[in-house]
Amino acid sequence: MSIELLGFLIIPFVAGLVLTGIHAYLGLHVVERGVIFVDLSLAQIAALGATAAYLAGHDLHDPVTWFWSLGFTVVGAAIFALTRVHGVTRIPQEAVIGIVYAVAAAAAILAMSKAPEGTEHLKDMLVGNILSVSWSEVLKTAALYAVVGAFHYVFRDKFMLISLEPETAAASGINVKFWDFLFYTSFGVVVTSSVEIAGVLLVFSYLIVPSVAAMLFARTVGGRLAFGWMMGAVVSAIGVLVSFQWDLPTGAAIVCTFGVALLLAASVKLLRGGLGAA
């Protein structure tokens, strides 16, 4: 592999590492909360915000567009925080999340149906274009994720307790809905930037697949994070190389690589006789 080619591929690979770093952690919370598709829903809301900004005359990579997406995502965060009910309920939160996703996706399709290059925009929302990301975008995104990561580190005890034992958190006097709103808002900040780089499907894959695979082999939070980070790094490298060698869309290639990696992980666990317990 030539130096020029390596220099070209290193940027999307580093972008994948940046995405892995924060999403593997947030994925732990999402899986424990049992709201698997909340990332997909928030990502679609962020994409709807970008679509609205585009129709208002802003370029998709304009900083103003990012704030449009963030504003839409904060509204979604408020909806998810207010609709989370602890204990037995007739309407699971996943139903609300699914409805929000469907409506946001349909609204984006309707909005872009009359716009020039609408089909191309919808494709970018789904799979992104991580191969064309620049160093400045990667560094800006990494800095933003570092701030969000620091916020979660400072309040890690509250966030983990609310995710793992919400009833205990409520009984101890913690305002669960308020902290849920902070969680989903910080989550939304991450997703808003991630969708701009990677698209809805790839963002979902970085969030869920490493966390699910890690649960097959690790029991502790630290162990799951380490496994998730390692898996995300390896899959990012393979996905970028596959997409370049076979001239495939990079985002879709990484998503499919995640699927293959999870299948392999589940097969290894099955051969060891522990898949059922996991």
Rosetta blueprint (number, residue, H / E / L):
1 M L
2 S L
3 I H
4 E H
5 L H
6 L H
7 G H
8 F H
9 L H
10 I H
11 I H
12 P H
13 F H
14 V H
15 A H
16 G H
17 L H
18 V H
19 L H
20 T H
21 G H
22 I H
23 H H
24 A H
25 Y H
26 L H
27 G H
28 L H
29 H H
30 V H
31 V H
32 E H
33 R H
34 G L
35 V L
36 I L
37 F L
38 V H
39 D H
40 L H
41 S H
42 L H
43 A H
44 Q H
45 I H
46 A H
47 A H
48 L H
49 G H
50 A H
51 T H
52 A H
53 A H
54 Y H
55 L H
56 A L
57 G L
58 H L
59 D L
60 L L
61 H L
62 D L
63 P H
64 V H
65 T H
66 W H
67 F H
68 W H
69 S H
70 L H
71 G H
72 F H
73 T H
74 V H
75 V H
76 G H
77 A H
78 A H
79 I H
80 F H
81 A H
82 L H
83 T H
84 R L
85 V L
86 H L
87 G L
88 V L
89 T L
90 R L
91 I L
92 P L
93 Q H
94 E H
95 A H
96 V H
97 I H
98 G H
99 I H
100 V H
101 Y H
102 A H
103 V H
104 A H
105 A H
106 A H
107 A H
108 A H
109 I H
110 L H
111 A H
112 M H
113 S L
114 K L
115 A L
116 P L
117 E L
118 G H
119 T H
120 E H
121 H H
122 L H
123 K H
124 D H
125 M H
126 L H
127 V H
128 G L
129 N L
130 I H
131 L H
132 S H
133 V L
134 S L
135 W H
136 S H
137 E H
138 V H
139 L H
140 K H
141 T H
142 A H
143 A H
144 L H
145 Y H
146 A H
147 V H
148 V H
149 G H
150 A H
151 F H
152 H H
153 Y H
154 V H
155 F L
156 R H
157 D H
158 K H
159 F H
160 M H
161 L H
162 I H
163 S H
164 L H
165 E L
166 P H
167 E H
168 T H
169 A H
170 A H
171 A H
172 S L
173 G L
174 I L
175 N L
176 V H
177 K H
178 F H
179 W H
180 D H
181 F H
182 L H
183 F H
184 Y H
185 T H
186 S H
187 F H
188 G H
189 V H
190 V H
191 V H
192 T H
193 S H
194 S H
195 V H
196 E H
197 I H
198 A H
199 G L
200 V H
201 L H
202 L H
203 V H
204 F H
205 S H
206 Y H
207 L H
208 I H
209 V H
210 P H
211 S H
212 V H
213 A H
214 A H
215 M H
216 L H
217 F H
218 A L
219 R L
220 T L
221 V H
222 G H
223 G H
224 R H
225 L H
226 A H
227 F H
228 G H
229 W H
230 M H
231 M H
232 G H
233 A H
234 V H
235 V H
236 S H
237 A H
238 I H
239 G H
240 V H
241 L H
242 V H
243 S H
244 F H
245 Q H
246 W L
247 D L
248 L L
249 P L
250 T H
251 G H
252 A H
253 A H
254 I H
255 V H
256 C H
257 T H
258 F H
259 G H
260 V H
261 A H
262 L H
263 L H
264 L H
265 A H
266 A H
267 S H
268 V H
269 K H
270 L H
271 L H
272 R L
273 G L
274 G L
275 L L
276 G L
277 A L
278 A L
